[in-house]
Amino acid sequence: MPKTNTFTFPAGLPGLPGELTRFELIALAPGSPFYFLQSLQDDNIGFILINPFDFFPEYEFDLPDEESEALGIKEPPKELAIFCIVNATRGLKNATVNLLAPLVLNTVTGTARQVVLNDRRYTVRHPLPGTANTATEGGR
Amino acid sequence: MLVLTRKKGQSLTIGCNIRVVLLDITGETVRVGIEAPPEVVVYRSEIYQAVRDENKSALASREMAARLKDMASLETSSEPKE
């Protein structure tokens, strides 16, 4: 099985009940940078995700060795996928992205972690580029 | 809360495999070294709290995601990126 859409966060996600560890990654549309992370244990728990590099080309961070170890990463470029959580609860025009705590996924084993970076360049709320221009009015 | 007094260079052992070392004390700033197994994650508390709060705040429904999907098709049609 080359790639999985089901991921296990053994440590859970900060702020969520610790038992919620299993999630499904759903692409919203072919070629779209937006994804949805659905809890497989609670229908009401989900996150909108983006591939951060589509919106923040300069985004980079060092994955701490202990995180890499916990994820069982052996060949980083091939096995890794990075996503960031979008907060669109204040409306799409005001959507923000959490660049401080990316989701790091091992696409081979399906193990994933939300990594909290020690990087002063990033916060939990960066405006999502382009949304103010492309989001349409109404619907809210 | 357990309160212990330690001096610079002294340490604490928590459980079997966590060691906290008081490396340096300058004025009000304390440098702390932590040795812990990889499954034990260590964060600055205020940063971890910010991530917790943000995760709770960002919880989304599929309906909300579906609205983004329409927006996403606009994004990707105008500037395809890998």
HADDOCK unambig.tbl for C-alpha pairs under 7 A between the chains (distance, minus, plus):
assign (segid A and resid 14 and name CA) (segid B and resid 51 and name CA) 6.63 0.50 0.50
assign (segid A and resid 14 and name CA) (segid B and resid 52 and name CA) 4.71 0.50 0.50
assign (segid A and resid 14 and name CA) (segid B and resid 55 and name CA) 6.93 0.50 0.50
assign (segid A and resid 15 and name CA) (segid B and resid 52 and name CA) 4.12 0.50 0.50
assign (segid A and resid 15 and name CA) (segid B and resid 53 and name CA) 6.47 0.50 0.50
assign (segid A and resid 15 and name CA) (segid B and resid 55 and name CA) 6.14 0.50 0.50
assign (segid A and resid 15 and name CA) (segid B and resid 56 and name CA) 5.91 0.50 0.50
assign (segid A and resid 28 and name CA) (segid B and resid 69 and name CA) 5.77 0.50 0.50
assign (segid A and resid 29 and name CA) (segid B and resid 69 and name CA) 6.51 0.50 0.50
assign (segid A and resid 32 and name CA) (segid B and resid 72 and name CA) 5.76 0.50 0.50
assign (segid A and resid 32 and name CA) (segid B and resid 73 and name CA) 6.49 0.50 0.50
assign (segid A and resid 32 and name CA) (segid B and resid 76 and name CA) 6.30 0.50 0.50
assign (segid A and resid 33 and name CA) (segid B and resid 72 and name CA) 6.84 0.50 0.50
assign (segid A and resid 34 and name CA) (segid B and resid 69 and name CA) 6.89 0.50 0.50
assign (segid A and resid 34 and name CA) (segid B and resid 72 and name CA) 6.65 0.50 0.50
assign (segid A and resid 36 and name CA) (segid B and resid 65 and name CA) 6.72 0.50 0.50
assign (segid A and resid 44 and name CA) (segid B and resid 61 and name CA) 6.89 0.50 0.50
assign (segid A and resid 45 and name CA) (segid B and resid 59 and name CA) 6.43 0.50 0.50
assign (segid A and resid 46 and name CA) (segid B and resid 59 and name CA) 5.70 0.50 0.50
assign (segid A and resid 46 and name CA) (segid B and resid 60 and name CA) 5.29 0.50 0.50
assign (segid A and resid 46 and name CA) (segid B and resid 61 and name CA) 6.10 0.50 0.50
assign (segid A and resid 47 and name CA) (segid B and resid 58 and name CA) 6.70 0.50 0.50
assign (segid A and resid 47 and name CA) (segid B and resid 59 and name CA) 5.34 0.50 0.50
assign (segid A and resid 47 and name CA) (segid B and resid 60 and name CA) 5.07 0.50 0.50
assign (segid A and resid 48 and name CA) (segid B and resid 60 and name CA) 6.36 0.50 0.50
assign (segid A and resid 48 and name CA) (segid B and resid 65 and name CA) 6.10 0.50 0.50
assign (segid A and resid 54 and name CA) (segid B and resid 81 and name CA) 6.50 0.50 0.50
assign (segid A and resid 66 and name CA) (segid B and resid 38 and name CA) 5.15 0.50 0.50
assign (segid A and resid 70 and name CA) (segid B and resid 38 and name CA) 6.42 0.50 0.50
assign (segid A and resid 70 and name CA) (segid B and resid 39 and name CA) 6.66 0.50 0.50
assign (segid A and resid 86 and name CA) (segid B and resid 58 and name CA) 6.65 0.50 0.50
assign (segid A and resid 87 and name CA) (segid B and resid 58 and name CA) 4.29 0.50 0.50
assign (segid A and resid 88 and name CA) (segid B and resid 58 and name CA) 6.71 0.50 0.50
assign (segid A and resid 89 and name CA) (segid B and resid 58 and name CA) 6.34 0.50 0.50
assign (segid A and resid 101 and name CA) (segid B and resid 51 and name CA) 6.91 0.50 0.50
assign (segid A and resid 124 and name CA) (segid B and resid 51 and name CA) 6.63 0.50 0.50
assign (segid A and resid 124 and name CA) (segid B and resid 54 and name CA) 6.70 0.50 0.50
assign (segid A and resid 134 and name CA) (segid B and resid 71 and name CA) 6.53 0.50 0.50
assign (segid A and resid 135 and name CA) (segid B and resid 71 and name CA) 5.95 0.50 0.50
